[in-house]
Amino acid sequence: MKAHAHTLDRPLSITEARPILGEIFEAVFKRSAPVRIQRGNRVVRLVPEKIPEPIEVFPEGAITISKERAEWLNSIPQGPMKPIFR
C-alpha cells in the first residue's frame, strides 16, 4: 500500500500507519508538512525538523592570555575565591 497525499491529509489510525510507516516518513520529508496518527482521542504528530549546523569549536590555543596579561590579572586583589590565570 502506498502512502498517497490524500491519505495523509487526515489522521491515520495506528493500524493504517504501521505497514506504511517508512513511506509516511518519506512523505513527511517531501511535503515538509506534519502527519497525524490517531489512537482513540490521542494524536501523535510527525513533524519534519531541520537539524541545525554544529557550532564550530575554537582550535586549541585560539583563545589565550599573554603572560603579561595573566600576571596583571593575577595581581588584582579579589576576595577568597580569586581565579588564577595562566
N, C-alpha and C positions, 0 to 999 in steps of 0.2 A: 504494500500500500504506500503510495507517495503522499508526502505532506504538501498538499496543494494550498495555495494562498487563501482560497475561500474557506478551507478547513481551519486555518489559523486565525481567522477573524472572529472566532467565537471561542469561549473557554472549552478546552478538551477535557474529557474525563481521563483518569489515570489509565483505564482500560484502553482507551483510544490512543493515548500518548505513548504507552510503553513500547509497542512494537516499532514505532517510527521515531523514537527519541533522537537518534542521530540525525535524521532528516529534519526534525524540528529545530535542532541546534543550528544546522546549516541555514535553514530558512530565517532564523532569528538574526544570524550574522549578515546574511544577504540583504534582508529588509531593513535592518537596524531598527526594528520595532519589537516591543515586548510581545510575548505569547503567554496566555494564561492557561494553567492546568488546574482543574477544579476537582475537589473531592467533597461532596456534600455542600456545606456552606463555607468551606475553606478554599482559598485560591492561592496558588503559587505563581509568581510571575517570573518568566525567564527574560532577562533584560540584557542586551548587549552592552558591554562596558569596555572602554579603551584603557589599556594599562599604560600609565604614564611612563615617560622615559626616565631611567635612573639618573639621579643626581651624580655628577662627576665628583670623584674623590680627589682631593689635593694630593699631588705626588709628595713622597716623603721629602721633608726639608723645605717645602714650598712656603710654609708659614714658620718663620724663625724669628728669634730675637737676637740682636747683636750682643756681644759680650758686654759692651759699654752700656747698652740699654738695660740688660739684665742686672748689672751692678747698680745702676741708678735706681731701678725698681726695687731691688732688694735693700737699698739704703733708706727707703722711706719707712718711717715707723708706722706700723698699723697694729693694733691690738694683738691678742694672743694667738689668733688664727691666721697670721700673716702668711700668704703663699710665698713659696721660694721659686724664683725664676732661674732657669739655667740656660 
